[in-house]
Amino acid sequence: MLLFNRELMNTFRIVLILVAIVSTFFSHGYASLSPQEEQEALRVSNNAIGSEIGDYTLIDQDSKSFKLRELIGKPFIISLIYTNCGHICPTITMNLGNAMKEAGKDFGTKFTVVTVGFDVENDTSQRMKEYGSNFTSNFKNWRFVTADEETMKKLTKALGFYYKKRGAHPVDGAGGFDHLNVVTVVDARGEVYKHIYGIDFKPQEVLQPVYESMGAVARQKQLKPAGIIDRITLFCYKYDEASGTYKLNYPFLIKMTLEAITIFTIILFVWRRDIKSVFQRCISH
């Protein structure tokens, strides 16, 4: 029995090592922030709740300038993305679109939506229009906008939005940004009402605070820990320059699948070999 337990412990150690390798591979390149940086980003974001939005000049998908404070009078939603993002940003935008569908075609009478491209070097008005066209055909109440660098710095600071440029990805060589996955609700007075964190939010998670902000519901500050799922999921989405749409990155997905199958095959092989060896030894003794 002692021999049996020892062999099982050795097997479990091997399995844990392989799991650690898998976790390291999946997390590397998708979340290069330390836990301390993540918590600080969330703290800054949380502290922005209740702050007033400034009068920033933005440029929409049709190259027309407007003042953000023109939207004040009814709630509005702000989502910060960058158009070269191959996975997280389009997923956030897609789920935001689901919320718009849930709200109905007349949602613009209650609130408006602004998706902001924070990568000022690449997120031009034309690029924002191409990006937005993947999610809506009507830009009247859902604008896709950009701004100059100074304005973007002030806006992201006011919203408590964290982002920083990162190096090339170790798998596909693509660069990008580490940023907080968040959608922000601004109330009718132009104050930050609530942040919705993560990428897999449901329509009501966005719509409920919008409707709450119209009434006398107390503003609540809350700090949501960044889960590992929000840091590494949906890595298989990639922007296709030719079609101007987001598609599954099949080569990368197949590569990851084959590697996962290989690892679990090794685990199964080691497990079966050790179990067989243990029983043979037990029988011989």
C-alpha positions in Angstrom: 0.0 0.0 0.0 2.9 2.4 0.8 4.4 1.5 -2.6 1.1 2.2 -4.2 0.7 5.7 -2.6 4.3 6.6 -3.5 3.8 5.7 -7.1 0.5 7.7 -7.2 2.3 10.7 -5.7 5.0 10.6 -8.4 2.3 10.5 -11.0 0.5 13.4 -9.5 3.7 15.4 -9.4 4.3 14.8 -13.2 0.7 15.8 -13.9 1.1 19.0 -11.9 4.3 19.9 -13.7 2.6 19.4 -17.1 -0.4 21.5 -16.0 2.0 24.3 -14.9 3.7 24.2 -18.3 0.3 24.5 -20.0 -0.8 27.3 -17.7 2.5 29.2 -18.4 2.2 28.7 -22.1 -1.4 29.9 -22.3 -0.8 33.0 -20.0 2.5 34.1 -21.6 2.0 37.0 -23.9 -1.7 37.5 -23.1 -1.3 39.2 -19.7 2.2 40.6 -19.1 1.1 42.6 -16.1 2.1 41.6 -12.7 -0.6 41.0 -10.1 0.4 44.2 -8.4 0.0 46.1 -11.7 -3.4 44.6 -12.2 -4.6 45.6 -8.8 -3.3 49.1 -9.2 -5.1 49.4 -12.5 -8.3 48.2 -10.9 -7.8 50.6 -8.0 -7.4 53.6 -10.4 -10.4 52.5 -12.4 -12.5 52.1 -9.2 -11.5 55.5 -8.0 -12.8 57.1 -11.2 -16.3 56.2 -10.3 -18.2 59.4 -9.5 -15.8 61.6 -11.4 -17.1 64.1 -14.1 -16.2 63.6 -17.7 -14.5 66.6 -19.3 -15.4 68.3 -22.6 -13.3 66.3 -25.0 -13.3 66.7 -28.7 -13.7 63.4 -30.5 -13.8 62.5 -34.2 -16.3 59.9 -35.3 -16.2 57.3 -38.0 -17.3 59.8 -40.7 -14.4 62.2 -39.7 -16.8 64.6 -38.0 -15.8 66.3 -34.8 -18.1 66.5 -31.8 -17.9 67.2 -28.1 -18.3 64.3 -25.7 -20.4 66.4 -23.4 -23.0 66.8 -26.2 -24.1 63.4 -25.1 -24.9 64.6 -21.6 -28.6 64.6 -20.8 -29.1 60.9 -20.9 -26.7 58.0 -20.0 -24.1 56.8 -22.4 -21.7 53.9 -22.6 -18.0 54.2 -23.4 -15.9 51.2 -24.5 -12.2 51.7 -25.2 -10.6 49.3 -27.7 -7.9 49.2 -30.3 -8.7 48.0 -33.8 -5.6 45.9 -34.3 -6.6 43.8 -31.3 -7.0 40.2 -32.5 -9.1 38.7 -29.7 -10.2 40.6 -26.6 -11.5 43.9 -28.1 -13.7 42.5 -30.8 -15.2 40.1 -28.2 -16.0 43.1 -25.9 -17.5 45.0 -28.9 -19.6 41.9 -29.9 -21.0 41.5 -26.4 -21.7 45.2 -26.3 -23.6 44.8 -29.5 -25.6 42.0 -27.9 -26.6 44.4 -25.2 -27.8 46.9 -27.9 -29.9 44.2 -29.5 -31.4 43.3 -26.1 -32.2 47.0 -25.5 -34.1 47.2 -28.8 -33.9 49.3 -31.9 -35.0 52.4 -30.1 -32.2 52.2 -27.5 -30.9 55.6 -28.7 -33.9 57.3 -27.1 -32.7 56.1 -23.7 -28.9 56.1 -24.0 -26.1 56.2 -26.6 -22.9 54.2 -27.0 -19.4 55.3 -27.9 -16.6 52.9 -28.8 -13.2 54.7 -28.6 -10.1 53.6 -30.4 -7.3 54.5 -28.0 -4.4 53.5 -30.4 -4.1 57.0 -31.8 -1.3 55.9 -34.3 -3.6 53.4 -36.0 -7.2 54.0 -35.0 -8.1 56.5 -37.7 -11.7 57.5 -38.5 -11.6 55.2 -41.5 -10.3 52.3 -39.5 -12.9 52.9 -36.8 -15.6 52.8 -39.5 -14.3 49.5 -40.9 -14.1 48.1 -37.4 -17.5 49.3 -36.4 -19.1 48.0 -39.6 -18.4 44.5 -38.3 -20.8 45.1 -35.5 -23.5 47.5 -36.6 -24.8 49.1 -39.8 -26.2 52.2 -38.0 -23.8 54.6 -36.5 -26.5 57.1 -35.3 -26.6 56.0 -31.7 -23.4 53.9 -31.6 -20.4 55.9 -32.7 -16.9 54.6 -33.3 -14.5 57.4 -32.6 -10.9 58.5 -32.2 -9.1 61.5 -31.0 -5.6 63.2 -30.9 -3.0 61.9 -28.4 -3.4 64.6 -25.8 -7.2 64.2 -25.7 -6.9 60.4 -25.5 -4.6 60.7 -22.5 -7.0 63.0 -20.7 -10.1 60.9 -21.5 -8.5 57.6 -20.5 -7.3 59.2 -17.3 -10.7 60.5 -16.5 -12.2 57.1 -17.0 -9.5 55.3 -15.0 -8.7 53.2 -18.1 -5.3 51.5 -18.0 -3.4 50.5 -21.1 0.3 50.2 -22.1 2.0 49.0 -25.3 3.6 45.6 -25.3 6.1 43.7 -27.4 5.6 41.1 -30.1 3.6 38.0 -29.2 5.8 34.9 -28.8 3.4 32.8 -31.0 2.2 34.9 -33.9 4.6 37.9 -33.6 1.8 40.4 -33.3 2.2 43.4 -31.0 -0.6 45.3 -29.2 -1.5 46.6 -25.8 -2.2 45.3 -22.3 -5.3 47.0 -21.2 -8.2 46.8 -18.7 -11.1 44.9 -20.1 -13.9 47.2 -19.2 -17.1 48.9 -20.4 -18.1 52.2 -18.6 -21.5 53.6 -17.9 -21.7 57.4 -17.7 -24.9 58.8 -16.2 -27.0 61.7 -17.5 -25.0 64.2 -15.5 -21.8 63.2 -17.2 -20.3 61.3 -14.2 -18.8 57.9 -14.3 -21.5 55.7 -12.8 -20.2 52.1 -13.1 -17.5 49.9 -14.7 -18.4 46.5 -16.1 -15.2 44.4 -16.1 -14.3 41.4 -18.2 -15.0 40.2 -21.7 -17.9 37.7 -21.4 -20.5 40.0 -19.9 -24.2 39.5 -20.5 -26.5 42.2 -21.9 -28.2 42.8 -18.6 -24.9 43.4 -16.8 -24.5 46.5 -19.0 -28.2 47.5 -19.3 -29.1 47.3 -15.7 -26.6 50.0 -14.5 -27.7 52.2 -17.5 -31.3 52.0 -16.3 -30.3 52.4 -12.7 -28.4 55.5 -13.4 -31.7 57.1 -14.7 -33.2 56.7 -11.2 -32.2 57.4 -7.7 -30.2 54.2 -7.2 -27.1 54.8 -5.0 -23.8 54.7 -6.9 -21.8 51.7 -5.6 -18.0 51.4 -5.9 -16.8 47.8 -6.4 -13.4 46.3 -7.2 -13.6 43.1 -9.1 -10.4 40.9 -9.1 -9.0 40.2 -12.5 -9.6 36.4 -13.1 -7.3 34.4 -15.2 -10.1 33.5 -17.6 -10.4 37.2 -18.5 -6.7 37.3 -19.2 -6.3 34.4 -21.6 -9.6 33.5 -23.2 -10.6 34.2 -26.8 -7.1 34.2 -28.1 -8.1 32.6 -31.4 -9.8 35.6 -32.9 -7.7 37.5 -35.5 -8.3 40.6 -37.7 -8.4 39.7 -41.4 -7.0 42.7 -43.4 -8.4 41.3 -46.7 -12.0 41.1 -45.6 -11.9 43.7 -42.9 -13.6 41.3 -40.4 -12.6 39.2 -37.4 -12.2 35.6 -38.1 -11.0 32.5 -36.1 -7.3 32.2 -36.4 -7.5 28.5 -37.5 -3.7 27.8 -37.8 -3.2 29.1 -34.3 -6.2 27.3 -32.9 -5.1 24.0 -34.6 -1.6 24.4 -33.2 -2.9 25.0 -29.7 -5.3 22.1 -30.0 -2.6 19.7 -31.1 -0.3 20.8 -28.3 -3.0 20.3 -25.8 -3.8 16.8 -27.2 -0.1 16.0 -27.0 0.3 17.1 -23.4 -2.8 15.2 -22.3 -1.7 12.1 -24.2 1.6 12.3 -22.3 -0.4 12.6 -19.0 -2.6 9.6 -19.9 0.4 7.5 -21.0 2.3 8.3 -17.7 -0.8 7.7 -15.7 -1.5 4.3 -17.3 2.1 3.2 -17.2 2.5 4.0 -13.5 -0.8 2.5 -12.5 0.0 -0.7 -14.3 3.5 -0.8 -12.7 2.0 -0.3 -9.3 -0.5 -3.1 -9.6 2.2 -5.5 -11.0 4.4 -4.7 -8.0 1.6 -5.1 -5.6 0.7 -8.5 -7.1 4.3 -9.7 -7.1 4.6 -8.7 -3.4 
